[in-house]
Amino acid sequence: MATVSPSYREGGWGWAVVLACFMTEFIICGNLKALGVLITYMKEDFGTELWVVGSIVSLHYAVQSIMCPLAAALAPKFGVRSLVLVGSALYGVGLVVSALTHSIAILALALVVIAGTGVASVLEITHAELAYYFREKYPLAAFLTFTGTPVGMMLLGPITQVLVDTYGWRGAMLLLGGVSFHLVVAGMLIRRPPNSYQAVPDHEEQLTIDGIDSPGKFKQEVKLNKSKISNLWNSVFSALGLEVFVSAEFMIVATIRMLYSIGYGGVVVYIVPNGLALGLSAKEASFLTTAWGVGNLAGLILLASAMHVKLVSVRRAEGIAVSVIAVGFALEPFVSPFVGQILTAFVVGAGLGCAIEGIFVMTRCLPFGDDKFVSVLGWQTFLSGVAAAIGDTLSGWLSDATGSFHATFFLYSATMAAIVLCLLVDAIRISSTTGSSKQRGPAVLMPSLFKKDSSTSFERVPIQPNTN
């Protein structure tokens, strides 16, 4: 059968999907910041230790990453919109139950199991739908989507404090749960374009079995049983999207995102404590997160603009961004003046904004069809969640062992330097592949790190039309 390349309208209803993605980033990431504000009040109300409530909030975030591959596998079976609607409802219910319960066990159940599972069914699943609408303009769509994260964190954090002062932490949590139900509305905006494409299942092995002229019944039954086992394994393998792990491009980009997650999680957790340790007052240190958020937004705007006018390739931009972050992390524990801390937080935030957008653009260009993009994001999120958990544990241990944040921020700086090495390895891989073969294919989907060209001129991966 002749393959068909999908055509992209580069917008249309896709802008409504972008709005849905922005809402999910704004609400979910903003609520993470809000939980950081509420954690002390929750600890006092439940009469428990801070680490208990902190662990519940951490597990709430971890489940979002761990459950992503399962959500990605369920999306094609039950429909993306249905899955997002159910996940949005679960997320809102989990927060509302957390506000009403007086049991720490039920709080853990509500935040970790109910709300965490709900988020896993919404965030990356919604973002994956952008692949059906955007190819050339994907960097612009990603920029508009990711602005929801810094905007949500900058707004919902202070708003939550006002709500706590007015209604108490339970009233604030209840209102956050009510706001989270707006994700159901965002889910209603999700729909596939009428000319969606997906891969046709491969029945070659089954057809071969059916065509065997077996000399004996026993031999035929053995082969049929082997075929059933093979087909079962292939079904599980395909449903979970495990084929992404055989791609060198995927493994490199996934490694980059894992390293990025370690540094990103660290700056969110330790930027204020580091400022306090350097002698800033509590009021001065509170401005560091604002400076980081403004920088993050500026970084997103900067990279989106540069790529829109084809000023720089995505690999070069990624290399520059992580190099700046590495220097910023290395300077963080030594810059004690308030103005210096503000500038450092801004620069690090800008670099992180550029880096995450670059990672998602590289992910969009991996050699998989649009129908596999959800599996790619699901497994990337899973791996980055595992890396963030390990990084948070190690950085906390380093801080306790040394009595300062020097080693912690050096660790974060090293992870950014490791991303540069990953980019160099990928550039060498692409150079060797394109140098030994003239064929066009997945190896040339992305521009070289050192080649000044447009990162938005993509090859279209041919996939079979939907026969359902």
C-alpha positions as a LaTeX table, in Angstrom:
\begin{tabular}{lrrr}
\hline
Residue & $x$ (\AA) & $y$ (\AA) & $z$ (\AA) \\
\hline
Met1 & 0.00 & 0.00 & 0.00 \\
Ala2 & 1.32 & 3.42 & $-0.89$ \\
Thr3 & 2.10 & 5.62 & 2.09 \\
Val4 & 0.41 & 8.95 & 2.56 \\
Ser5 & 2.00 & 12.00 & 4.14 \\
Pro6 & $-0.35$ & 13.95 & 6.40 \\
Ser7 & $-1.00$ & 17.58 & 5.62 \\
Tyr8 & $-0.98$ & 20.15 & 8.41 \\
Arg9 & $-3.21$ & 23.18 & 8.39 \\
Glu10 & $-0.84$ & 24.81 & 10.91 \\
Gly11 & $-3.63$ & 26.13 & 13.08 \\
Gly12 & $-7.38$ & 26.18 & 12.64 \\
Trp13 & $-8.99$ & 24.39 & 15.56 \\
Gly14 & $-5.45$ & 23.73 & 16.75 \\
Trp15 & $-5.42$ & 27.17 & 18.37 \\
Ala16 & $-8.34$ & 26.05 & 20.56 \\
Val17 & $-6.23$ & 23.03 & 21.54 \\
Val18 & $-3.38$ & 25.43 & 22.35 \\
Leu19 & $-5.77$ & 27.29 & 24.67 \\
Ala20 & $-6.66$ & 23.98 & 26.35 \\
Cys21 & $-2.96$ & 23.19 & 26.81 \\
Phe22 & $-2.33$ & 26.65 & 28.28 \\
Met23 & $-5.16$ & 26.14 & 30.77 \\
Thr24 & $-3.78$ & 22.77 & 31.87 \\
Glu25 & $-0.27$ & 24.20 & 32.36 \\
Phe26 & $-1.65$ & 27.26 & 34.18 \\
Ile27 & $-3.90$ & 25.34 & 36.58 \\
Ile28 & $-1.80$ & 22.24 & 37.26 \\
Cys29 & 1.59 & 23.96 & 37.61 \\
Gly30 & 0.03 & 26.87 & 39.47 \\
Asn31 & $-1.57$ & 24.44 & 41.92 \\
Leu32 & 1.83 & 22.87 & 42.59 \\
Lys33 & 3.04 & 26.29 & 43.70 \\
Ala34 & $-0.16$ & 26.72 & 45.72 \\
Leu35 & 0.46 & 23.41 & 47.52 \\
Gly36 & 3.87 & 24.75 & 48.51 \\
Val37 & 2.12 & 27.68 & 50.18 \\
Leu38 & $-0.42$ & 25.43 & 51.94 \\
Ile39 & 1.98 & 22.77 & 53.16 \\
Thr40 & 2.85 & 24.49 & 56.47 \\
Tyr41 & $-0.81$ & 25.16 & 57.31 \\
Met42 & $-1.71$ & 21.54 & 56.50 \\
Lys43 & 1.05 & 20.29 & 58.78 \\
Glu44 & $-0.24$ & 22.37 & 61.70 \\
Asp45 & $-3.88$ & 21.40 & 61.13 \\
Phe46 & $-3.20$ & 17.67 & 60.93 \\
Gly47 & $-0.74$ & 17.80 & 63.83 \\
Thr48 & 1.93 & 15.85 & 61.98 \\
Glu49 & 5.52 & 16.35 & 60.88 \\
Leu50 & 6.41 & 18.56 & 57.94 \\
Trp51 & 8.12 & 15.70 & 56.11 \\
Val52 & 4.88 & 13.69 & 56.14 \\
Val53 & 2.88 & 16.37 & 54.34 \\
Gly54 & 5.88 & 17.17 & 52.14 \\
Ser55 & 6.14 & 13.52 & 51.11 \\
Ile56 & 2.44 & 13.47 & 50.19 \\
Val57 & 2.88 & 16.53 & 47.97 \\
Ser58 & 6.01 & 14.99 & 46.42 \\
Leu59 & 4.18 & 11.73 & 45.72 \\
His60 & 1.32 & 13.73 & 44.20 \\
Tyr61 & 3.83 & 15.08 & 41.69 \\
Ala62 & 5.60 & 11.72 & 41.23 \\
Val63 & 2.40 & 9.85 & 40.35 \\
Gln64 & 1.80 & 12.34 & 37.55 \\
Ser65 & 5.00 & 11.13 & 35.91 \\
Ile66 & 4.73 & 7.44 & 36.77 \\
Met67 & 1.21 & 7.05 & 35.38 \\
Cys68 & 1.85 & 8.93 & 32.12 \\
Pro69 & 2.81 & 5.85 & 30.02 \\
Leu70 & $-0.36$ & 4.05 & 31.16 \\
Ala71 & $-2.48$ & 7.08 & 30.30 \\
Ala72 & $-0.80$ & 7.23 & 26.89 \\
Ala73 & $-1.68$ & 3.57 & 26.32 \\
Leu74 & $-5.32$ & 4.13 & 27.33 \\
Ala75 & $-5.80$ & 7.23 & 25.15 \\
Pro76 & $-6.13$ & 5.38 & 21.80 \\
Lys77 & $-8.49$ & 2.82 & 23.37 \\
Phe78 & $-10.96$ & 5.15 & 25.06 \\
Gly79 & $-10.40$ & 8.41 & 23.20 \\
Val80 & $-8.29$ & 11.38 & 24.23 \\
Arg81 & $-11.21$ & 13.66 & 25.04 \\
Ser82 & $-12.91$ & 11.05 & 27.24 \\
Leu83 & $-9.68$ & 10.35 & 29.11 \\
Val84 & $-9.00$ & 14.06 & 29.67 \\
Leu85 & $-12.55$ & 14.68 & 30.91 \\
Val86 & $-12.33$ & 11.82 & 33.41 \\
Gly87 & $-8.85$ & 12.87 & 34.52 \\
Ser88 & $-9.94$ & 16.50 & 34.97 \\
Ala89 & $-12.88$ & 15.43 & 37.11 \\
Leu90 & $-10.64$ & 13.17 & 39.22 \\
Tyr91 & $-8.18$ & 16.01 & 39.75 \\
Gly92 & $-10.88$ & 18.40 & 40.94 \\
Val93 & $-12.45$ & 15.75 & 43.19 \\
Gly94 & $-9.06$ & 14.93 & 44.71 \\
Leu95 & $-8.44$ & 18.54 & 45.71 \\
Val96 & $-11.97$ & 18.99 & 47.08 \\
Val97 & $-11.69$ & 15.81 & 49.19 \\
Ser98 & $-8.30$ & 17.05 & 50.46 \\
Ala99 & $-9.98$ & 20.24 & 51.68 \\
Leu100 & $-12.74$ & 18.37 & 53.53 \\
Thr101 & $-10.92$ & 15.47 & 55.17 \\
His102 & $-9.50$ & 15.43 & 58.70 \\
Ser103 & $-7.53$ & 12.22 & 58.18 \\
Ile104 & $-3.93$ & 12.29 & 56.96 \\
Ala105 & $-4.46$ & 8.89 & 55.29 \\
Ile106 & $-7.44$ & 10.15 & 53.29 \\
Leu107 & $-5.46$ & 13.28 & 52.43 \\
Ala108 & $-2.72$ & 11.06 & 50.97 \\
Leu109 & $-5.30$ & 8.99 & 49.08 \\
Ala110 & $-6.99$ & 12.08 & 47.66 \\
Leu111 & $-3.84$ & 13.94 & 46.60 \\
Val112 & $-1.68$ & 11.02 & 45.48 \\
Val113 & $-4.09$ & 8.45 & 44.04 \\
Ile114 & $-7.12$ & 10.47 & 42.92 \\
Ala115 & $-5.65$ & 13.87 & 42.00 \\
Gly116 & $-2.28$ & 12.48 & 40.87 \\
Thr117 & $-3.88$ & 9.94 & 38.55 \\
Gly118 & $-6.16$ & 12.66 & 37.22 \\
Val119 & $-3.24$ & 14.92 & 36.30 \\
Ala120 & $-1.47$ & 12.02 & 34.56 \\
Ser121 & $-4.54$ & 11.66 & 32.34 \\
Val122 & $-4.56$ & 15.33 & 31.38 \\
Leu123 & $-1.24$ & 17.16 & 31.09 \\
Glu124 & 0.87 & 15.28 & 28.52 \\
Ile125 & $-2.18$ & 13.73 & 26.82 \\
Thr126 & $-3.52$ & 17.19 & 26.01 \\
His127 & $-0.14$ & 18.44 & 24.83 \\
Ala128 & 0.27 & 15.47 & 22.48 \\
Glu129 & $-2.81$ & 16.57 & 20.51 \\
Leu130 & $-0.87$ & 19.56 & 19.18 \\
Ala131 & 1.00 & 17.14 & 16.91 \\
Tyr132 & $-2.14$ & 16.70 & 14.78 \\
Tyr133 & $-2.36$ & 20.42 & 14.01 \\
Phe134 & 1.16 & 21.85 & 13.97 \\
Arg135 & 4.44 & 21.03 & 12.29 \\
Glu136 & 6.07 & 24.20 & 10.96 \\
Lys137 & 4.43 & 26.36 & 13.65 \\
Tyr138 & 4.94 & 23.89 & 16.48 \\
Pro139 & 7.54 & 26.10 & 18.25 \\
Leu140 & 4.98 & 28.92 & 18.37 \\
Ala141 & 2.27 & 26.58 & 19.68 \\
Ala142 & 4.67 & 25.19 & 22.30 \\
Phe143 & 5.60 & 28.71 & 23.39 \\
Leu144 & 1.97 & 29.70 & 23.93 \\
Thr145 & 1.38 & 26.46 & 25.84 \\
Phe146 & 4.37 & 26.73 & 28.17 \\
Thr147 & 3.67 & 30.33 & 29.13 \\
Gly148 & 0.96 & 28.83 & 31.33 \\
Thr149 & 3.60 & 27.45 & 33.72 \\
Pro150 & 5.36 & 30.68 & 34.81 \\
Val151 & 2.14 & 32.69 & 34.67 \\
Gly152 & 0.34 & 30.12 & 36.84 \\
Met153 & 3.17 & 29.92 & 39.35 \\
Met154 & 3.51 & 33.69 & 39.62 \\
Leu155 & $-0.23$ & 34.28 & 40.04 \\
Leu156 & $-1.59$ & 31.30 & 41.99 \\
Gly157 & 1.13 & 31.41 & 44.65 \\
Pro158 & 0.30 & 34.93 & 45.94 \\
Ile159 & $-3.43$ & 34.43 & 45.32 \\
Thr160 & $-3.35$ & 31.28 & 47.46 \\
Gln161 & $-1.75$ & 33.21 & 50.32 \\
Val162 & $-4.55$ & 35.79 & 50.12 \\
Leu163 & $-7.14$ & 32.99 & 50.13 \\
Val164 & $-5.52$ & 31.39 & 53.17 \\
Asp165 & $-5.58$ & 34.69 & 55.05 \\
Thr166 & $-9.25$ & 35.11 & 54.16 \\
Tyr167 & $-10.74$ & 31.60 & 54.29 \\
Gly168 & $-8.08$ & 29.40 & 55.88 \\
Trp169 & $-6.18$ & 26.64 & 54.10 \\
Arg170 & $-9.27$ & 24.44 & 53.71 \\
Gly171 & $-11.24$ & 27.21 & 52.05 \\
Ala172 & $-8.28$ & 27.97 & 49.79 \\
Met173 & $-7.92$ & 24.30 & 48.82 \\
Leu174 & $-11.66$ & 24.06 & 48.16 \\
Leu175 & $-11.50$ & 27.06 & 45.82 \\
Leu176 & $-8.45$ & 25.61 & 44.05 \\
Gly177 & $-10.41$ & 22.41 & 43.54 \\
Gly178 & $-13.27$ & 24.39 & 42.05 \\
Val179 & $-10.91$ & 26.18 & 39.68 \\
Ser180 & $-9.41$ & 22.83 & 38.69 \\
Phe181 & $-12.79$ & 21.65 & 37.40 \\
His182 & $-12.27$ & 24.17 & 34.58 \\
Leu183 & $-9.96$ & 21.54 & 33.10 \\
Val184 & $-13.15$ & 19.72 & 32.11 \\
Val185 & $-13.98$ & 22.73 & 29.93 \\
Ala186 & $-10.47$ & 22.62 & 28.48 \\
Gly187 & $-10.97$ & 18.95 & 27.70 \\
Met188 & $-14.08$ & 19.75 & 25.69 \\
Leu189 & $-11.91$ & 21.84 & 23.34 \\
Ile190 & $-9.90$ & 18.79 & 22.30 \\
Arg191 & $-10.81$ & 17.13 & 19.03 \\
Arg192 & $-8.90$ & 15.55 & 16.18 \\
Pro193 & $-8.79$ & 17.14 & 12.71 \\
Pro194 & $-11.03$ & 15.36 & 10.18 \\
Asn195 & $-8.04$ & 14.04 & 8.24 \\
Ser196 & $-6.27$ & 12.32 & 11.15 \\
Tyr197 & $-3.83$ & 9.55 & 10.34 \\
Gln198 & $-2.61$ & 6.57 & 12.28 \\
Ala199 & $-0.46$ & 3.53 & 11.61 \\
Val200 & $-2.09$ & 0.41 & 10.20 \\
Pro201 & $-1.49$ & $-2.61$ & 12.50 \\
Asp202 & 1.06 & $-5.02$ & 11.14 \\
His203 & $-0.61$ & $-8.39$ & 10.46 \\
Glu204 & 2.22 & $-9.82$ & 8.41 \\
Glu205 & 3.10 & $-12.51$ & 10.93 \\
Gln206 & $-0.51$ & $-13.64$ & 11.36 \\
Leu207 & $-1.05$ & $-13.81$ & 7.60 \\
Thr208 & 2.07 & $-15.93$ & 7.26 \\
Ile209 & 0.80 & $-18.35$ & 9.89 \\
Asp210 & $-2.58$ & $-18.60$ & 8.21 \\
Gly211 & $-0.94$ & $-19.44$ & 4.90 \\
Ile212 & 1.26 & $-22.31$ & 6.22 \\
Asp213 & 0.72 & $-25.69$ & 4.62 \\
Ser214 & 1.45 & $-27.64$ & 7.81 \\
Pro215 & 2.18 & $-31.39$ & 7.40 \\
Gly216 & 0.69 & $-32.19$ & 10.77 \\
Lys217 & $-1.92$ & $-30.88$ & 13.17 \\
Phe218 & 0.42 & $-30.89$ & 16.16 \\
Lys219 & 3.06 & $-28.85$ & 14.38 \\
Gln220 & 0.43 & $-26.37$ & 13.25 \\
Glu221 & $-0.96$ & $-26.00$ & 16.79 \\
Val222 & 2.52 & $-25.36$ & 18.19 \\
Lys223 & 3.12 & $-22.66$ & 15.62 \\
Leu224 & $-0.29$ & $-21.16$ & 16.27 \\
Asn225 & 0.40 & $-21.06$ & 20.02 \\
Lys226 & 3.73 & $-19.37$ & 19.37 \\
Ser227 & 1.93 & $-16.96$ & 17.09 \\
Lys228 & $-0.61$ & $-16.14$ & 19.81 \\
Ile229 & 2.15 & $-15.49$ & 22.33 \\
Ser230 & 4.02 & $-13.39$ & 19.81 \\
Asn231 & 0.89 & $-11.45$ & 18.91 \\
Leu232 & 0.11 & $-10.88$ & 22.60 \\
Trp233 & 3.60 & $-9.55$ & 23.22 \\
Asn234 & 3.41 & $-7.38$ & 20.12 \\
Ser235 & 0.06 & $-6.01$ & 21.28 \\
Val236 & 1.43 & $-5.11$ & 24.72 \\
Phe237 & 4.61 & $-3.74$ & 23.17 \\
Ser238 & 2.62 & $-1.54$ & 20.79 \\
Ala239 & $-0.04$ & $-0.47$ & 23.31 \\
Leu240 & 2.59 & 0.78 & 25.78 \\
Gly241 & 4.58 & 2.42 & 23.00 \\
Leu242 & 7.77 & 0.58 & 23.97 \\
Glu243 & 9.08 & 0.81 & 20.41 \\
Val244 & 10.26 & 4.34 & 21.19 \\
Phe245 & 13.15 & 2.89 & 23.21 \\
Val246 & 14.76 & 1.36 & 20.11 \\
Ser247 & 15.28 & 4.85 & 18.69 \\
Ala248 & 18.65 & 6.45 & 19.41 \\
Glu249 & 17.12 & 9.88 & 18.80 \\
Phe250 & 14.48 & 9.27 & 21.46 \\
Met251 & 17.00 & 8.05 & 24.01 \\
Ile252 & 19.20 & 11.12 & 23.53 \\
Val253 & 16.31 & 13.58 & 23.83 \\
Ala254 & 14.87 & 11.65 & 26.79 \\
Thr255 & 18.26 & 11.81 & 28.53 \\
Ile256 & 18.38 & 15.56 & 27.93 \\
Arg257 & 14.94 & 15.98 & 29.47 \\
Met258 & 15.91 & 13.81 & 32.46 \\
Leu259 & 18.96 & 15.97 & 33.15 \\
Tyr260 & 16.88 & 19.11 & 32.68 \\
Ser261 & 14.30 & 17.87 & 35.21 \\
Ile262 & 16.96 & 17.48 & 37.89 \\
Gly263 & 18.03 & 21.11 & 37.54 \\
Tyr264 & 14.51 & 22.46 & 37.13 \\
Gly265 & 13.22 & 20.74 & 40.26 \\
Gly266 & 16.22 & 21.94 & 42.21 \\
Val267 & 15.84 & 25.62 & 41.40 \\
Val268 & 12.14 & 25.53 & 42.29 \\
Val269 & 12.89 & 23.96 & 45.69 \\
Tyr270 & 16.15 & 25.62 & 46.72 \\
Ile271 & 16.21 & 29.08 & 45.16 \\
Val272 & 14.55 & 30.71 & 48.19 \\
Pro273 & 16.42 & 28.71 & 50.90 \\
Asn274 & 19.70 & 29.53 & 49.14 \\
Gly275 & 18.81 & 33.24 & 49.20 \\
Leu276 & 18.02 & 33.05 & 52.91 \\
Ala277 & 21.30 & 31.25 & 53.57 \\
Leu278 & 23.15 & 34.06 & 51.78 \\
Gly279 & 21.65 & 36.66 & 54.13 \\
Leu280 & 18.53 & 37.86 & 52.32 \\
Ser281 & 15.46 & 38.65 & 54.39 \\
Ala282 & 12.32 & 36.56 & 53.96 \\
Lys283 & 10.68 & 39.39 & 52.03 \\
Glu284 & 13.68 & 39.80 & 49.72 \\
Ala285 & 13.95 & 36.04 & 49.14 \\
Ser286 & 10.28 & 35.88 & 48.14 \\
Phe287 & 11.08 & 38.07 & 45.11 \\
Leu288 & 13.50 & 35.44 & 43.78 \\
Thr289 & 10.68 & 33.18 & 42.57 \\
Thr290 & 9.07 & 36.17 & 40.85 \\
Ala291 & 12.35 & 37.00 & 39.11 \\
Trp292 & 12.70 & 33.36 & 38.10 \\
Gly293 & 9.14 & 33.30 & 36.72 \\
Val294 & 9.62 & 36.51 & 34.73 \\
Gly295 & 12.90 & 35.14 & 33.37 \\
Asn296 & 11.23 & 31.86 & 32.44 \\
Leu297 & 8.58 & 33.72 & 30.47 \\
Ala298 & 11.24 & 35.88 & 28.81 \\
Gly299 & 13.18 & 32.76 & 27.80 \\
Leu300 & 10.12 & 31.23 & 26.17 \\
Ile301 & 9.50 & 34.44 & 24.23 \\
Leu302 & 13.16 & 34.72 & 23.21 \\
Leu303 & 13.46 & 31.22 & 21.78 \\
Ala304 & 10.05 & 31.30 & 20.08 \\
Ser305 & 10.97 & 34.59 & 18.38 \\
Ala306 & 14.42 & 33.38 & 17.32 \\
Met307 & 13.05 & 30.17 & 15.83 \\
His308 & 10.13 & 31.94 & 14.17 \\
Val309 & 12.48 & 34.17 & 12.16 \\
Lys310 & 14.82 & 31.21 & 11.57 \\
Leu311 & 17.66 & 32.91 & 13.41 \\
Val312 & 19.04 & 29.79 & 15.08 \\
Ser313 & 18.62 & 26.02 & 14.98 \\
Val314 & 17.05 & 24.25 & 17.90 \\
Arg315 & 20.24 & 22.39 & 18.83 \\
Arg316 & 22.35 & 25.53 & 18.86 \\
Ala317 & 19.70 & 27.32 & 20.94 \\
Glu318 & 19.55 & 24.38 & 23.36 \\
Gly319 & 23.33 & 24.33 & 23.70 \\
Ile320 & 23.51 & 28.06 & 24.42 \\
Ala321 & 20.62 & 27.89 & 26.91 \\
Val322 & 21.99 & 25.03 & 29.01 \\
Ser323 & 25.47 & 26.59 & 29.00 \\
Val324 & 24.01 & 29.79 & 30.45 \\
Ile325 & 22.07 & 27.77 & 33.03 \\
Ala326 & 25.22 & 25.86 & 34.03 \\
Val327 & 27.08 & 29.11 & 34.70 \\
Gly328 & 24.08 & 30.55 & 36.57 \\
Phe329 & 23.79 & 27.49 & 38.82 \\
Ala330 & 27.52 & 27.61 & 39.57 \\
Leu331 & 27.25 & 31.27 & 40.62 \\
Glu332 & 24.04 & 30.91 & 42.68 \\
Pro333 & 25.68 & 30.02 & 46.04 \\
Phe334 & 28.29 & 32.80 & 45.75 \\
Val335 & 26.24 & 35.84 & 44.68 \\
Ser336 & 25.05 & 37.32 & 47.98 \\
Pro337 & 23.78 & 40.85 & 47.12 \\
Phe338 & 20.03 & 41.11 & 46.61 \\
Val339 & 20.34 & 42.60 & 43.12 \\
Gly340 & 22.82 & 39.91 & 42.12 \\
Gln341 & 20.48 & 37.17 & 43.34 \\
Ile342 & 17.59 & 38.70 & 41.39 \\
Leu343 & 19.66 & 38.87 & 38.20 \\
Thr344 & 20.94 & 35.31 & 38.63 \\
Ala345 & 17.43 & 33.98 & 39.21 \\
Phe346 & 16.21 & 35.84 & 36.13 \\
Val347 & 19.01 & 34.48 & 33.92 \\
Val348 & 18.55 & 30.91 & 35.17 \\
Gly349 & 14.79 & 31.18 & 34.64 \\
Ala350 & 15.30 & 32.49 & 31.11 \\
Gly351 & 17.69 & 29.66 & 30.30 \\
Leu352 & 15.28 & 27.06 & 31.65 \\
Gly353 & 12.47 & 28.55 & 29.58 \\
Cys354 & 14.55 & 28.33 & 26.40 \\
Ala355 & 15.72 & 24.83 & 27.25 \\
Ile356 & 12.30 & 23.25 & 27.86 \\
Glu357 & 10.87 & 24.70 & 24.66 \\
Gly358 & 13.88 & 23.42 & 22.74 \\
Ile359 & 13.43 & 19.96 & 24.25 \\
Phe360 & 9.80 & 19.79 & 23.15 \\
Val361 & 10.65 & 20.99 & 19.63 \\
Met362 & 13.30 & 18.26 & 19.37 \\
Thr363 & 10.75 & 15.78 & 20.68 \\
Arg364 & 8.27 & 16.85 & 18.01 \\
Cys365 & 10.85 & 16.00 & 15.34 \\
Leu366 & 11.54 & 12.45 & 16.49 \\
Pro367 & 10.96 & 9.80 & 13.78 \\
Phe368 & 7.51 & 8.72 & 14.92 \\
Gly369 & 4.06 & 9.32 & 13.49 \\
Asp370 & 1.63 & 11.75 & 15.09 \\
Asp371 & $-0.29$ & 8.87 & 16.67 \\
Lys372 & 2.85 & 7.85 & 18.62 \\
Phe373 & 3.58 & 11.33 & 19.94 \\
Val374 & 1.50 & 10.67 & 23.05 \\
Ser375 & 3.61 & 7.58 & 23.85 \\
Val376 & 6.81 & 9.57 & 23.30 \\
Leu377 & 5.69 & 12.27 & 25.74 \\
Gly378 & 4.38 & 9.68 & 28.20 \\
Trp379 & 7.67 & 7.81 & 28.48 \\
Gln380 & 9.69 & 11.01 & 28.51 \\
Thr381 & 7.62 & 12.29 & 31.42 \\
Phe382 & 8.02 & 8.97 & 33.26 \\
Leu383 & 11.80 & 9.03 & 32.88 \\
Ser384 & 12.08 & 12.71 & 33.81 \\
Gly385 & 9.96 & 12.08 & 36.92 \\
Val386 & 12.27 & 9.27 & 38.02 \\
Ala387 & 15.31 & 11.46 & 37.38 \\
Ala388 & 13.80 & 14.37 & 39.32 \\
Ala389 & 13.06 & 12.12 & 42.31 \\
Ile390 & 16.64 & 10.82 & 42.36 \\
Gly391 & 18.02 & 14.32 & 41.89 \\
Asp392 & 15.91 & 15.79 & 44.69 \\
Thr393 & 17.01 & 13.05 & 47.08 \\
Leu394 & 20.69 & 13.42 & 46.19 \\
Ser395 & 20.63 & 17.22 & 46.35 \\
Gly396 & 18.90 & 17.14 & 49.74 \\
Trp397 & 21.52 & 14.72 & 51.05 \\
Leu398 & 24.33 & 16.93 & 49.74 \\
Ser399 & 22.82 & 19.96 & 51.44 \\
Asp400 & 22.53 & 18.16 & 54.77 \\
Ala401 & 25.98 & 16.58 & 54.52 \\
Thr402 & 27.83 & 19.80 & 53.65 \\
Gly403 & 25.71 & 22.28 & 55.58 \\
Ser404 & 25.45 & 24.58 & 52.56 \\
Phe405 & 23.99 & 24.71 & 49.06 \\
His406 & 27.34 & 24.85 & 47.25 \\
Ala407 & 27.50 & 21.14 & 46.37 \\
Thr408 & 23.79 & 21.10 & 45.54 \\
Phe409 & 24.05 & 23.85 & 42.94 \\
Phe410 & 27.28 & 22.37 & 41.57 \\
Leu411 & 25.28 & 19.17 & 40.99 \\
Tyr412 & 22.66 & 21.13 & 39.06 \\
Ser413 & 25.38 & 22.87 & 37.06 \\
Ala414 & 26.92 & 19.49 & 36.20 \\
Thr415 & 23.58 & 18.19 & 34.88 \\
Met416 & 23.37 & 21.16 & 32.51 \\
Ala417 & 26.94 & 20.53 & 31.33 \\
Ala418 & 25.98 & 16.91 & 30.70 \\
Ile419 & 23.21 & 18.11 & 28.37 \\
Val420 & 25.86 & 19.86 & 26.26 \\
Leu421 & 27.68 & 16.53 & 25.98 \\
Cys422 & 24.44 & 14.83 & 24.89 \\
Leu423 & 23.97 & 17.46 & 22.19 \\
Leu424 & 27.54 & 16.94 & 20.98 \\
Val425 & 27.03 & 13.17 & 20.84 \\
Asp426 & 23.84 & 13.67 & 18.86 \\
Ala427 & 25.57 & 16.07 & 16.47 \\
Ile428 & 28.34 & 13.51 & 15.88 \\
Arg429 & 25.74 & 10.78 & 15.33 \\
Ile430 & 23.89 & 12.88 & 12.75 \\
Ser431 & 27.13 & 13.88 & 11.03 \\
Ser432 & 28.32 & 10.28 & 10.72 \\
Thr433 & 24.93 & 9.06 & 9.55 \\
Thr434 & 24.42 & 11.72 & 6.90 \\
Gly435 & 28.04 & 11.43 & 5.82 \\
Ser436 & 27.80 & 7.70 & 5.14 \\
Ser437 & 24.39 & 7.73 & 3.49 \\
Lys438 & 22.58 & 10.09 & 1.18 \\
Gln439 & 19.14 & 8.76 & 2.04 \\
Arg440 & 16.58 & 11.07 & 3.57 \\
Gly441 & 15.01 & 9.81 & 6.74 \\
Pro442 & 14.76 & 10.14 & 10.51 \\
Ala443 & 18.48 & 10.86 & 10.85 \\
Val444 & 18.12 & 14.23 & 9.14 \\
Leu445 & 14.88 & 15.33 & 10.72 \\
Met446 & 16.70 & 17.77 & 13.00 \\
Pro447 & 19.34 & 20.34 & 12.05 \\
Ser448 & 22.86 & 19.95 & 13.34 \\
Leu449 & 23.92 & 21.69 & 16.53 \\
Phe450 & 26.42 & 23.81 & 14.62 \\
Lys451 & 24.41 & 24.38 & 11.46 \\
Lys452 & 22.57 & 27.68 & 11.19 \\
Asp453 & 19.29 & 26.71 & 9.62 \\
Ser454 & 15.64 & 26.58 & 10.47 \\
Ser455 & 14.65 & 24.06 & 13.09 \\
Thr456 & 11.10 & 24.31 & 11.88 \\
Ser457 & 11.62 & 22.88 & 8.40 \\
Phe458 & 10.63 & 19.34 & 9.21 \\
Glu459 & 10.42 & 16.20 & 7.17 \\
Arg460 & 7.00 & 14.61 & 7.34 \\
Val461 & 7.06 & 11.07 & 8.64 \\
Pro462 & 4.90 & 8.97 & 6.29 \\
Ile463 & 2.17 & 7.04 & 8.09 \\
Gln464 & $-0.72$ & 5.00 & 6.87 \\
Pro465 & $-4.20$ & 6.53 & 6.68 \\
Asn466 & $-6.75$ & 5.65 & 9.31 \\
Thr467 & $-8.80$ & 2.70 & 8.08 \\
Asn468 & $-11.21$ & 2.60 & 11.02 \\
\hline
\end{tabular}
